């Protein structure tokens, strides 16, 4: 895949970072380049729908950043429109390519821990003050708050592992007195034999386990976030020099631990994470007709989960999966 054009309306950061890539000042200018077949919409949440719709109308395949759209009606309209036009539409769920999630997915599917009865995934951070002018943290902004921001990652992961729950309970709340929108959440997916707990915290100086699984055959415990995140924050990017054979690999000390019911305890190597897997699949879906890893139907399923979680938190009750999301 080749990065052909970046839409940057006012500043010149793109030209400084990618001097060989064309910069467009309007979406129409970008869409005038007929050689571009795929557009990634990574704008603030309130423009996801309008930008994605315009790109689909222009006959382009589209990747939308999470959250898909602020409303279910907008998400459904995009999915229906893309299907009618015969175009690819997907949501950037890159955390499916975290090494720890790939490892957990393998553990669950292999039955290594027996029947899973409890699954917990959490994103812990420590930031005492809101970021100045951060639209994600403004109460009046569409789909603001951490449940909209980090929730799609954690909820999508549970849906991939266990499917649709029978019910959802959630609490989105503020840990900081200065927060305008929720900065922490607890979400519980209820299954017949399993509880999936999805959590995020903004005040967690000593983070809890990132992933925890209890099953009839033992437990799995994993601390620490995927190393790709740290590398990307340091400015390392997939430009051919930083992306070597050790990308996404964790040292043994950071790997998760399995404790078996027979008394065995041992480290299990974390599978190497690689966020390029998302776009490799998109490429193959466009060029070879491969099945999408993140399908439009899954994107709608994750939207339903986030909206039901907000409904549960707002109404202070457990909601059924089949309920209206309004």
C-alpha positions in Angstrom: 0.0 0.0 0.0 1.2 3.5 -0.7 0.3 6.7 1.2 -0.8 9.0 -1.7 -2.4 12.0 0.0 -3.1 13.5 3.4 -6.0 15.9 4.1 -4.7 18.7 6.3 -6.9 21.8 6.2 -4.7 24.5 7.9 -1.3 23.4 9.3 1.7 22.0 7.6 2.6 19.1 9.9 1.9 16.5 7.2 4.4 18.0 4.7 7.1 18.1 7.4 6.5 14.5 8.4 5.8 13.1 4.9 7.6 15.4 2.4 7.0 13.1 -0.6 3.2 12.8 0.0 0.7 15.2 -1.5 -1.3 17.3 0.9 -4.8 18.3 0.1 -6.6 21.2 1.8 -10.2 20.0 1.2 -11.9 16.6 0.9 -13.0 17.4 -2.7 -9.4 18.1 -3.6 -8.4 14.7 -2.2 -11.3 12.9 -4.0 -10.3 14.5 -7.3 -7.3 12.1 -7.4 -8.9 9.1 -9.1 -5.8 6.9 -8.3 -6.8 6.8 -4.6 -8.9 3.7 -3.9 -8.9 3.6 0.0 -9.4 6.5 2.4 -8.9 6.3 6.2 -11.1 8.7 8.1 -9.2 9.6 11.3 -11.0 12.9 12.1 -12.9 13.9 15.3 -16.0 11.8 16.0 -18.5 14.4 14.8 -17.2 14.2 11.2 -16.8 10.4 10.8 -20.2 10.0 9.2 -20.1 12.9 6.8 -16.5 12.2 5.6 -17.1 8.5 5.3 -20.4 9.0 3.4 -18.7 11.5 1.0 -15.8 9.0 0.3 -18.3 6.2 -0.3 -20.3 8.4 -2.6 -17.1 9.1 -4.6 -16.6 5.3 -5.0 -13.8 4.8 -2.5 -13.2 2.1 0.0 -13.2 3.5 3.6 -11.6 2.7 6.9 -13.2 4.7 9.8 -11.4 5.2 13.1 -13.2 4.1 16.2 -15.8 5.0 17.4 -17.5 4.2 14.1 -20.1 7.1 14.4 -21.8 8.9 17.4 -25.2 7.2 16.6 -26.4 3.8 15.5 -28.5 5.3 12.8 -25.5 6.9 11.1 -23.5 3.6 11.4 -26.3 1.6 9.9 -26.7 4.1 7.1 -23.0 3.9 6.2 -23.1 0.0 6.2 -26.1 -0.1 4.0 -24.8 2.5 1.6 -21.4 0.7 1.3 -23.1 -2.6 0.6 -25.3 -1.0 -2.0 -22.2 0.5 -3.7 -20.2 -2.7 -3.4 -17.5 -1.0 -1.5 -15.4 -2.0 1.5 -16.2 -0.4 4.8 -14.5 -1.2 8.1 -13.5 0.3 11.4 -9.9 0.5 12.7 -9.9 -2.0 15.5 -6.1 -2.2 15.7 -6.1 -3.7 19.3 -7.1 -7.0 17.8 -3.4 -7.1 16.7 -2.0 -6.5 20.2 0.3 -9.4 21.0 -1.4 -10.0 24.4 -4.9 -10.2 22.7 -3.6 -12.6 20.1 -2.2 -14.7 22.9 -5.5 -14.6 24.9 -7.5 -15.4 21.7 -5.3 -18.5 21.2 -5.7 -19.5 24.9 -9.5 -19.2 24.8 -9.9 -21.1 21.5 -7.6 -23.9 22.5 -9.3 -24.6 25.8 -6.0 -24.4 27.7 -7.8 -22.9 30.7 -10.9 -25.1 30.4 -14.3 -23.3 30.5 -13.6 -19.6 31.0 -15.8 -18.3 33.8 -14.3 -14.8 34.2 -12.4 -12.5 31.8 -11.2 -9.1 32.7 -9.5 -6.5 30.4 -8.5 -3.1 31.5 -6.7 0.0 30.3 -5.2 1.9 33.2 -3.6 5.3 32.9 -2.4 8.1 35.2 -3.3 11.6 34.2 -4.5 14.0 36.9 -5.5 16.9 34.6 -7.5 16.9 31.4 -5.7 17.8 28.2 -6.3 21.4 27.3 -8.7 21.8 24.3 -9.1 18.0 24.0 -12.4 17.5 22.1 -12.6 13.9 23.5 -13.0 15.3 27.0 -15.6 18.0 26.3 -19.1 17.1 27.5 -20.8 19.0 24.6 -18.8 17.1 22.0 -20.5 14.1 20.2 -19.4 10.8 21.6 -17.1 12.3 24.2 -15.6 10.5 27.2 -13.5 7.5 27.7 -16.3 4.9 27.2 -16.5 6.2 23.6 -12.7 6.5 23.3 -11.3 3.3 24.8 -14.6 1.3 25.2 -14.7 0.2 21.5 -11.3 -1.5 22.0 -12.2 -3.4 25.1 -15.8 -4.2 24.2 -14.9 -5.4 20.7 -12.3 -7.7 22.2 -14.8 -9.4 24.4 -17.2 -9.7 21.5 -14.5 -11.4 19.4 -13.7 -13.9 22.2 -17.2 -14.7 23.5 -19.8 -13.4 21.1 -22.9 -11.4 22.0 -23.7 -11.3 25.7 -27.2 -11.8 27.0 -27.1 -8.6 29.1 -24.9 -5.6 29.7 -24.3 -3.7 33.0 -22.1 -0.5 33.0 -21.1 2.5 34.9 -19.3 5.4 33.2 -18.0 7.9 35.8 -15.5 10.6 36.6 -12.5 10.0 38.8 -11.2 13.6 38.4 -13.2 16.5 39.8 -12.2 18.6 36.7 -13.5 16.1 34.1 -16.4 17.2 32.0 -17.1 13.8 30.4 -16.6 10.3 31.9 -12.9 9.4 32.4 -13.4 5.9 33.7 -15.8 3.0 33.3 -16.8 -0.5 34.3 -18.7 -2.7 31.8 -19.9 -6.2 32.5 -21.0 -8.6 29.7 -23.1 -11.4 31.1 -23.0 -14.8 29.4 -24.6 -18.1 30.6 -21.3 -19.3 32.2 -19.0 -16.3 31.8 -18.6 -12.8 33.0 -16.5 -10.4 31.0 -15.4 -7.3 32.9 -14.1 -4.4 30.8 -12.5 -1.4 32.7 -10.6 1.8 32.2 -9.1 4.2 34.7 -7.5 7.6 34.4 -6.1 7.6 38.0 -4.2 4.4 38.3 -0.5 5.1 39.1 0.1 1.4 39.8 -1.9 -0.3 37.0 -3.8 -3.5 37.7 -3.6 -6.5 35.4 -4.1 -5.7 31.8 -5.7 -9.1 31.2 -7.0 -11.7 33.6 -8.7 -15.0 32.8 -10.1 -17.6 35.3 -11.2 -20.9 33.9 -12.0 -24.4 35.2 -8.5 -25.5 34.2 -6.5 -22.6 35.6 -5.8 -18.8 35.3 -3.9 -16.4 33.1 -2.5 -13.1 34.4 -0.9 -10.4 32.2 0.4 -7.0 33.2 1.5 -4.2 30.9 0.3 -2.8 27.6 1.4 -3.8 24.1 5.0 -2.6 23.4 3.8 -1.3 20.0 2.0 1.6 21.8 5.2 2.7 23.6 7.2 2.5 20.4 4.7 4.5 18.4 4.6 7.2 21.2 8.3 7.5 20.8 7.9 8.3 17.1 8.9 4.9 15.8 6.8 4.2 12.7 6.4 1.4 10.1 8.7 3.1 7.6 11.0 0.2 6.9 13.7 1.0 9.5 11.9 0.8 12.8 9.7 -2.1 11.8 12.1 -5.0 12.3 11.8 -8.6 13.3 11.6 -7.7 17.0 8.7 -5.3 16.5 5.8 -6.1 18.9 7.8 -8.7 20.8 7.9 -8.7 24.6 10.7 -9.8 26.9 10.0 -12.8 29.1 9.6 -10.6 32.2 6.6 -8.9 30.7 4.9 -12.0 29.4 1.8 -13.4 31.1 1.7 -16.2 33.6 -0.5 -19.4 33.5 -1.4 -21.1 36.8 -2.9 -24.5 36.2 -5.3 -26.3 38.5 -2.7 -29.2 38.6 -0.2 -26.9 40.4 1.9 -25.9 37.4 2.8 -22.2 37.0 4.8 -20.9 34.1 5.3 -18.0 31.8 3.7 -18.1 28.3 5.4 -16.2 25.5 3.4 -13.3 24.2 2.7 -13.6 20.5 4.2 -10.8 18.5 1.8 -8.0 17.9 1.7 -6.3 14.5 -0.8 -3.5 13.7 0.1 -3.8 10.1 -2.1 -6.9 10.1 -5.2 -4.8 9.9 -4.2 -3.0 6.7 -2.8 -6.2 5.2 -6.2 -7.8 5.6 -7.9 -4.7 4.1 -5.5 -4.8 1.1 -6.2 -8.5 0.6 -10.0 -7.9 0.9 -9.8 -5.2 -1.8 -7.4 -6.9 -4.2 -8.1 -10.6 -3.6 -11.6 -10.8 -2.2 -10.4 -12.0 1.2 -12.8 -12.0 4.1 -12.5 -8.9 6.2 -11.3 -9.4 9.7 -13.3 -6.5 11.0 -16.6 -6.7 9.1 -19.3 -4.0 9.0 -21.6 -6.3 11.0 -19.0 -6.6 13.7 -18.6 -2.8 13.7 -22.3 -2.4 14.2 -22.2 -5.1 17.0 -19.5 -3.0 18.8 -21.6 0.1 18.3 -24.5 -1.6 19.9 -22.4 -2.7 22.9 -21.1 0.8 23.5 -24.5 2.4 23.2 -26.1 -0.2 25.5 -23.3 0.4 28.0 -24.1 4.1 28.0 -27.8 3.3 28.4 -27.1 1.0 31.3 -25.0 3.7 33.0 -27.5 6.4 32.4 -30.5 4.4 33.6 -28.6 2.6 36.4 -29.7 -0.9 35.5 -28.8 -4.0 33.6 -30.0 -3.9 30.0 -30.7 -6.9 27.7 -28.7 -7.2 24.5 -31.9 -7.1 22.4 -33.0 -3.8 23.8 -33.2 -0.6 21.8 -30.0 1.4 22.1 -31.7 4.8 22.3 
